[in-house]
Amino acid sequence: MGGQISALDIIVTNIIHPKNVLTYGTYDLFHVGHARLLERASGLGDRLFVGVSSDSFNAIKGKECVIPYDDRAEIVAALRHVHHVFPENDWEQKVEDIQRYNIDVFVMGDDWAGKFDHLKAHCEVVYLPRTEGISTTSLKDRLYPLSGSSADEPRPASAKLR
């Protein structure tokens, strides 16, 4: 067939080496922006691997989550587009994860544009547009006044939205 690739060749190649996609996030107060980003990321390959930021890593980053890691990971794992979920414990693990999961495409929201370009030595890096009008920060800003506090006020680690 003179160098043409048949549909069977493509199917066999995808079975032998599916295209693996990797992304990371906190996924606190899971919302439609998270769902859309993960759906678009999954469309870039055959299997989507998601690192969900652990509570201890979020503390290092200065983030306080409303929903604990185990629950956030379970929510993400329940999505039909997600193949595998694992904890993100530090900034440095990304190259190891790319190698461990044989990643072809690394994906983040475009608010991170340029921050992970050093990973291009290991795989393709793609920054996807965020969903307009929704973010975890905006949800917290709307919810905290309902709880009698503000998103900017320091709260004890045990404080949660009611």
C-alpha positions in Angstrom: 0.0 0.0 0.0 3.0 2.3 -0.5 3.4 3.8 3.0 -0.2 4.4 3.8 -1.3 3.6 7.3 -4.5 1.4 7.6 -7.1 1.8 10.2 -6.0 -1.6 11.6 -2.4 -0.3 11.9 -3.7 2.7 14.0 -5.8 0.4 16.2 -2.9 -1.9 16.8 -0.5 1.0 17.6 -3.0 2.5 20.1 -3.4 -0.9 21.8 0.4 -1.4 22.0 1.1 2.2 23.0 -1.9 4.3 23.8 -1.3 8.0 23.9 -1.1 9.0 27.6 -2.1 12.5 28.9 -1.1 13.9 32.3 -2.5 16.8 34.3 -2.5 18.0 37.9 -4.8 20.1 40.0 -6.2 20.6 43.5 -9.9 20.2 42.4 -11.3 21.7 45.6 -15.0 22.5 45.3 -15.2 20.6 42.0 -17.0 22.7 39.4 -17.8 22.8 35.6 -14.4 24.4 34.8 -12.6 21.4 36.3 -14.9 19.0 34.4 -14.4 20.8 31.1 -10.6 21.0 31.4 -10.4 17.3 32.2 -12.7 16.4 29.3 -10.6 18.5 26.9 -7.4 17.1 28.2 -8.7 13.5 27.7 -9.4 14.4 24.1 -5.7 14.8 23.5 -5.0 11.1 24.0 -6.3 7.7 24.9 -5.8 7.7 28.7 -5.9 10.6 31.2 -3.7 10.4 34.3 -4.5 13.0 37.0 -2.4 14.1 39.9 -4.6 15.5 42.6 -2.7 17.8 45.0 -2.4 16.3 48.5 -3.5 18.2 51.6 0.2 18.4 52.7 1.3 19.8 49.3 -1.5 22.3 49.3 -0.3 23.5 52.8 3.2 24.0 51.3 1.6 26.1 48.5 -0.4 28.1 51.0 -3.8 26.7 49.9 -6.5 25.6 52.3 -8.9 23.1 50.9 -12.5 22.7 51.9 -12.7 19.1 50.7 -10.0 16.7 51.9 -7.6 14.9 49.5 -9.3 11.5 49.7 -12.7 12.9 48.7 -11.2 15.1 46.0 -9.4 12.1 44.5 -12.5 10.0 44.6 -14.5 12.7 42.8 -11.9 13.0 40.0 -11.5 9.2 39.7 -15.3 8.9 39.2 -15.2 10.9 36.0 -15.5 8.8 32.8 -12.6 10.6 31.1 -10.1 9.8 33.9 -8.0 6.6 33.7 -5.9 6.9 36.9 -5.7 9.3 39.8 -2.6 9.6 42.1 -1.4 12.1 44.8 0.7 15.1 43.8 3.0 15.6 46.8 5.6 18.1 45.5 6.6 20.2 42.5 9.5 17.9 41.6 7.6 14.7 41.0 6.4 15.6 37.5 9.3 14.2 35.5 9.2 11.0 37.5 5.4 10.8 36.9 5.9 11.4 33.1 8.4 8.5 33.0 6.3 6.2 35.3 3.1 6.6 33.3 4.8 6.8 29.9 3.2 10.2 29.3 3.0 11.7 25.8 1.2 14.9 26.6 1.3 17.1 29.7 -1.7 19.5 30.1 -2.4 22.4 32.3 -4.7 25.4 32.3 -3.5 28.4 30.5 -3.1 30.3 33.8 0.1 28.2 34.0 1.3 29.1 30.5 5.1 28.8 30.3 5.6 27.5 33.8 6.0 23.9 32.7 7.9 24.4 29.4 10.9 22.6 30.9 8.9 19.4 30.6 9.1 19.7 26.8 12.3 17.6 27.0 10.1 14.7 28.1 6.8 15.1 26.3 4.5 17.5 24.5 3.3 20.4 26.8 -0.2 21.9 26.2 -1.9 24.8 28.0 -5.7 24.7 27.6 -7.9 27.8 28.0 -9.8 28.0 31.3 -13.6 28.1 31.5 -14.7 31.7 31.7 -16.6 32.9 34.7 -15.8 30.0 37.1 -13.0 29.2 39.5 -12.6 27.7 43.0 -11.5 31.1 44.2 -14.7 32.8 42.9 -16.8 30.1 44.5 -15.0 30.6 47.9 -15.4 34.3 47.6 -19.2 33.8 47.1 -19.5 31.2 49.9 -17.4 32.7 52.7 -19.8 35.6 53.3 -22.6 33.1 53.7 -20.5 31.4 56.5 -19.8 34.8 58.2 -16.1 35.0 57.1 -14.2 36.1 54.1 -11.9 34.1 51.8 -9.0 36.4 52.8 -9.4 36.0 56.5 -7.1 33.6 58.2 -9.1 30.6 59.5 -8.0 27.8 61.8 -7.2 24.6 59.8 -10.4 23.0 61.1 -12.6 25.8 59.8 -14.8 24.7 57.0 -17.7 26.3 55.1 -20.9 25.5 56.7 
